[in-house]
Amino acid sequence: MTKLLLSLHVLAAIIAVGPVTVAASMFPPAARRAAPAEGDATAATALSTVALLHRICRVYARVGVAVPVLGLATALAMGVLGDGWLVTSIALTAAAAGVLLAFVLPRQDELVGQLAEQRPVDRRSTVQLAMSTGVFNLLWATVTVLMIVRPGSTTGA
């Protein structure tokens, strides 16, 4: 049962978190390219791209809830729920979710709205969004390393 849970946990992380990290990273430059300009025929296509990236982030963020749920079930089955590396990973996962929900998705919402109304996009806001996205990605990268290395593990990793 542990191997099944671990497999599902890893698959969920790859399938759910991967698209969010990529789409969120692509969003700020895509939003800058989609900014309205006089007589720009590519603005509609660029807006579609930005809207699609935002939708990917929203949908896969919801699917991503399965990652910590399966992770907790796996940890419980393995008897490592109190290990320091896991507690740290849980805290970092919560922080990543907080950054995504509090900073990344709301800012994307605002930018999609501005672009849909053909209002100019402030470069500073896309840079701030890129920074928040970078923090989100760095938190997930750290969790991934902790899941692989597992300090104090007896698996030899």
WOMOUR-V247330 format. One record per residue. N is the residue number from 0. RES is the residue in one small letter. PSI is psi in whole degrees, 0 to 359 (* if undefined). Layout:
# WOMOUR-V247330
n | res | psi
N | RES | PSI
N | RES | PSI
This chain:
# WOMOUR-V247330
n | res | psi
0 | m | 324
1 | t | 318
2 | k | 322
3 | l | 313
4 | l | 316
5 | l | 318
6 | s | 315
7 | l | 321
8 | h | 312
9 | v | 316
10 | l | 316
11 | a | 319
12 | a | 316
13 | i | 313
14 | i | 325
15 | a | 312
16 | v | 325
17 | g | 307
18 | p | 326
19 | v | 315
20 | t | 320
21 | v | 310
22 | a | 320
23 | a | 324
24 | s | 327
25 | m | 339
26 | f | 308
27 | p | 311
28 | p | 327
29 | a | 322
30 | a | 322
31 | r | 320
32 | r | 333
33 | a | 356
34 | a | 135
35 | p | 140
36 | a | 152
37 | e | 125
38 | g | 21
39 | d | 111
40 | a | 342
41 | t | 354
42 | a | 322
43 | a | 319
44 | t | 317
45 | a | 321
46 | l | 319
47 | s | 320
48 | t | 314
49 | v | 316
50 | a | 320
51 | l | 316
52 | l | 319
53 | h | 319
54 | r | 319
55 | i | 314
56 | c | 314
57 | r | 311
58 | v | 312
59 | y | 336
60 | a | 321
61 | r | 316
62 | v | 328
63 | g | 345
64 | v | 332
65 | a | 332
66 | v | 303
67 | p | 328
68 | v | 310
69 | l | 326
70 | g | 317
71 | l | 319
72 | a | 319
73 | t | 314
74 | a | 321
75 | l | 316
76 | a | 328
77 | m | 348
78 | g | 31
79 | v | 18
80 | l | 332
81 | g | 1
82 | d | 143
83 | g | 318
84 | w | 325
85 | l | 318
86 | v | 318
87 | t | 317
88 | s | 320
89 | i | 316
90 | a | 317
91 | l | 324
92 | t | 317
93 | a | 320
94 | a | 317
95 | a | 316
96 | a | 320
97 | g | 317
98 | v | 317
99 | l | 312
100 | l | 327
101 | a | 332
102 | f | 309
103 | v | 301
104 | l | 316
105 | p | 321
106 | r | 322
107 | q | 317
108 | d | 312
109 | e | 315
110 | l | 320
111 | v | 318
112 | g | 315
113 | q | 315
114 | l | 321
115 | a | 327
116 | e | 4
117 | q | 37
118 | r | 150
119 | p | 148
120 | v | 127
121 | d | 125
122 | r | 323
123 | r | 322
124 | s | 325
125 | t | 328
126 | v | 318
127 | q | 321
128 | l | 318
129 | a | 322
130 | m | 315
131 | s | 319
132 | t | 320
133 | g | 319
134 | v | 315
135 | f | 311
136 | n | 320
137 | l | 320
138 | l | 316
139 | w | 323
140 | a | 320
141 | t | 317
142 | v | 318
143 | t | 315
144 | v | 316
145 | l | 323
146 | m | 329
147 | i | 312
148 | v | 319
149 | r | 78
150 | p | 133
151 | g | 1
152 | s | 149
153 | t | 10
154 | t | 352
155 | g | 4
156 | a | *
